[in-house]
Amino acid sequence: MKRFSKAIAIGSIFLAATAVNATLAMADPVYELAIITPAPNAGPNIYRIDVASGQVSQVVGNNFVTIKDPQALPPGSYHLHWISSGDAKSYWLYRFDTQTGRTWFFTTVWTEYTPAK
C-alpha cells in the first residue's frame, strides 16, 4: 500500500510539472523576429517586435535600434508582415494589431493606414 501511495504521489508531481510546462509553452510570445530576404550581395534586414506594445527595433550592426513611433501605441497584439519583391531588391514591411485591425506601413517611419468606414 505504501508503495502504491508513493507511485500516486510521484505521478501527481509529474502530471503537475507537465501541465505547468505545457501552459508556458502555449503562452503568447513576448517578442517576434522578422528576417527579410536580403538583396543580392547584401545581408538580411532583421526586425524585432514586442507583441504587446508594438515597439519595433531593427538590427543595425550588432545592435537593435528602436524605431520611434510618431505617437504612443495602446497595448495590443502586434505582428510584423512583409513582402519581398520578386528580385529581392526591395520589400514592404507592415505592422498589424490583431485586436483592433490597425495597420501601419514602414518606410523610414511608421505610417498608419486610415481605417475603412
C-alpha positions, 0 to 999 in steps of 0.5 A: 500500500505504501508503495502504491501511495508513493507511485500516486504521489510521484505521478501527481508531481509529474502530471503537475510539472507537465501541465505547468510546462505545457501552459508556458509553452502555449503562452503568447510570445513576448517578442517576434523576429522578422528576417527579410530576404536580403538583396543580392550581395547584401545581408538580411534586414532583421526586425524585432517586435514586442507583441504587446506594445508594438515597439519595433527595433531593427538590427543595425550592426550588432545592435537593435535600434528602436524605431520611434513611433510618431505617437504612443501605441495602446497595448495590443497584439502586434505582428510584423508582415512583409513582402519581398519583391520578386528580385529581392531588391526591395520589400514592404514591411507592415505592422498589424494589431490583431485586436483592433485591425490597425495597420501601419506601413514602414518606410523610414517611419511608421505610417498608419493606414486610415481605417475603412468606414 
